[in-house]
Amino acid sequence: MIDAVVCRLGWPGPFSAPEDGYRTMLQLGRQHTDRVWAVEGCNGIGRHIAQRLVADGETVVDVPAKLSAWARVFDTGQGRKTDPVDAHSVAVAALRTKGLRQVNVDDATVALRLLVDRRDGLGHARTDLLNRIHKLPLELLPGGAKQFLSAPQARTLLNRVRPRDLVGATRRRLVSELITELAQVDKKIKATNKELTEIVETTGSSLQDLNGIGPSGAARLIGDIGDISRFASRGHFASWNGTAPLDASSGDQKRHRLSRAGNRRINRALHIMAIVQLRHDTEGRAYYRRQLAAGKPRRKPCAA
């Protein structure tokens, strides 16, 4: 029989400072020979402690928060949380649930997730800079500037004006500083894309061979999904990322509606891929046209 050593700081402690507390907890757990550590939320708040245990050679399983919450409600009859109750709920969920994911040491997927988050942040910063650059030249250039500008294009436009008044000169200086920042962000985006491409290639993934998936999209899919085998079926994966339509039928009327749940970052990456495929002669466009030919509305979710 497997002994359940529940990793929830504060029970069966309380443990002291993080380093000393971890050592005390590990020593307590190693009193059991055949042991498994059950950690709640190994992709969230429990990640650090789970990775520390795995690095120390321990076996760790990830207990979803929803499972432990159900166990807590069924056991106590109410949802109030305390450290002992939470720890007991995690242990019960781990012992009674089959197929829990075993935690492995962080690999390339974590690096991809970190880099693609950085890439998304740079993209937001670039959009903000472009909006500010576009606003200021409206009062410097006749007709303003076009909507999408690169740093060299913005610099060329700025070189055409030489205002002599204080306000105009201030606007020009601010635009010049923003263009310099834009050039720096573009350089960082280029370097991040290159690094993402190299890491994606080391994983052996062929995602970038698909139409509509670039280095950022592939990194987001690999980084957030991790081990695809953790999903029992295509339906489970579709439910997890929010692409599975929800049944909204009533009586004889059979219909579905879009799901707003699931991993929205993965949902966004798949949505971008679908839009790109519709713009080109791809299998995605052919499928879309077959659905239209079958009489389905353009924006109706497909249950198939």
N, C-alpha and C positions, 0 to 999 in steps of 0.2 A: 504494500500500500504506500502511495506517495504522500509524504508529509507536505502540507501546504505552508510555506513560509511566505507570509503576506508582507509585501514591501509597501508600507504606507507610513511615512515618517510620523512619529508621534505614537505609534502603537506597534508592538507591545513595549515601547519605551517608557516614558518619553526619552528621546535621544537628545544629546546636547548639541554643541556646535556641529555644522555640517560635516567636517572631516572626521572628528571624533565620533559623531553619531553614526556615520556610515560604517566606520570600522567596527563599532559595537554591534550594529545591525548585522554586518557580515559574519562576525564571530558567532552571534546568536544563531544565525541561519545554518552555519556549517556544523552545528551540533547534530544536525540531521543528515544522515548519509545519503539517502535517496530523496533528493529535494528538487523542487521546482519553485522558482520565484514568480509570483503573479503580480504584475504591475498594471495599474489602470492607466490607460491613455499613453501608450508608448510612443505615439506620434505627436503627443502634445506635452502636457505638463510633466508626464512621467518619463519623457525621452532621456533626460540626463541621467537619472538614477538607473534606468534600464540599460543604457549603453555602458555605464560604469560597471554594472554587474556582469554584463556579457564580456567586457574586456578583462574582468577578473576570472573568467572561465566558468561562470554560473549559467544555468539554464533558465531562461526567462520567457514567459508567455505574456502576450498582450491581451488584457481584459478590456473590451470596449466599455465605456462609461455607461452605456444604455443597459448592458447586461447586469452590471453591478447595481444599478439603480433599481432594476426589476427585482433582483435578489433582495435588496434592502426593503422594498415595499412588501414583498411577499412574506418576508421574515418578521418584520415589525408591524406591518399593517398601516404604516404611515411613512412619509418620505423624509423625516427629520434626520439630519446628518450629524454624526459625531465620529471622532477618529476610530474608536473601537468598533462601532457599527459599520462604518465604511470598510474597515479592514476585513471584518467578518464577511461582508457582502462580496468583496473581491475574491476572497478565498472560496466561498461557496460557488460563485460563478465560474471560477477556474476549475474546480473539481467536477462540476456537473456539466460543463459544456465541452463538447468534442470539437476538434478542429480549430482550436485557438492558434493564432499565428505565433510561431516561435520567433523571438527577436534575434536578429543577427547584427554583427558589427556594422556600423555605418560604412557605406561604400560610395561608389561614384554617384548614386542617385541623390545622396545628400549634397554633394558638391554641385550637381546640376540644379537642385532646388535653390540653393543659395545664390548661384550665378543668375538663374532666370529671374529670381526676385530682384536682384540688382539690375538686370536688364529692363525689367518692367519699370523700376523706379527711374532709370535714366530716360526711358521713353516718355514718362509723365513729365519729367523735368524739361525735356526737349519741347514737348507740346506747349508747356507754360511759357518757355522762352520765345517760341515762335509767335504765340499770341501777343506777348508784350512787344516784340519787335514789329509785328504787323500794326499794332495800335499807334505807336509813336510816329512812324513815317507818314501816317495819314495827314499830319499837320506840317510835314516837311516837304513831301513830294506831291506834285499835282496828280490826283487820281490815286494816291497811296501806293501800296505794293500788292503783288499777287498773294494769294492765300498760302501757297506752299513755297517756302524759300529755303535754300541752302545757305550756309554761312558765307560762301564766296559771292553768291547772288545778292545777298543783303548788303555785303560790303561794297559791291559795285554800285548799287543804288545809292548808298549813303555818300559815296565819293562825288556824286553829282551835285550835291547841295553844300553850300558854304554860308550858312546864316550868320549875320553880323549882330543881330540883337541878342540880348542875354537869354531870353526864353528859348529861341531857336537853337542857340549854341548849346544850351543845357540839354535840350532834347537830342541833339546830334551826338553829344558825348555819351548820354545814357544808352542810345541805340548802339554806339560803337562798343560799349562795355558788354551789352547783351550779346552782340555778335561774337565777341571774343569768348564769352561763356558758351555760346552755342557750338562754336568750333571745338571747344574742349569736350563738351558732352558728346558730340559726334565722334570724336576720337575714341572716347571711352566705350561708346556703343560698338564701334567697329572692333575694338580689342576684345570686348566681351563676347560678341558674336563669334569671333575666331576661336576663342577658348571654348565656348559652348559646342561649336562644331567638332573640335578635336576630342572633347570628352564624350560626346554622343557617338562618335566613330569608334572609340575604344570599347564602348558597350556592345558593339556588334549589331546595333539596331539598324533597321532599314526604313525607319519612319520618314527620313528625309527624302526617300525615293517616291513618297506619295505626293501627289499634287496638292499644294496648299499647306504643306508642313515645312517650315524653315527650321533653323537651329533653335530659335527660341521656343517654338511650338513643340518640337521634339523633346527638348529639355524639360518643358513643363509636363508633358505626358509621362516621360520616364521618371522624373523626379517625384511627382505627386502620386503616381500609381505604384511605383516600386515593383513588387512581385505580382505580376498579373495573375499568377496561379491562385492567389488568395481569393479570387472571385470564382464561385462555383459554376457560373454560367454567364453567357452573354447578357442575359436578363439582369443578373445581379450587378454586373458592371454598369449596364445602362441605368439602373436605378441609382447606383452610387454617384454617377456623374450627372444625373438629372436629365438625360436624354430619353428616358423611357416615359411615354405619355401616360397620363393618369386617366383611369376610366371614370367618365362623368355621365354614364348612361342613366336614363330615367325611363322606366317602362319599356315600351317598344322602340324608343329612340336610342340608338347606339351611337355614342360619340366619345371622343377623348379630348383632353386639354393638356397644354404644356405643363410640365413640372417646373416649379421654381425652387425645388430642393436640390440636394446633391452638391458635389464639388463644383462651384461656379467657375473656377479657373480652368478646370478640364473642360467644362461645358463651353467656355468661351473659345478655347483652342479648337475644339471640334466644330464650333459654329463658324469660325474664321475659315477653316479648311473647307467646309461645305460651301460657303459663299465664293471662295476662290474657284472651286471646282465647277460651280454653276457658270462662271464667267469664261470657262474654257471648254474645249471639246474633250470631256473626260467621262469616265463611267458614272460619276456622280450626276453630271448633267443628263446623261441618258436615263438614269434611274428616275430623276425628277420629271423628265418628260413622259416617262411611262406612267407615272402616278397621275399627271395631269390628263393624259389620254384616257385613263381609267375613270375620269370624272371627279377626282378628288380636288378640293379647293386648294389654292396656292399656299395658304398659311395654315392648313389643317394638319395637326400632328398625325403621324402614321403609327398605327399600333402594330404593324408587322415588323 
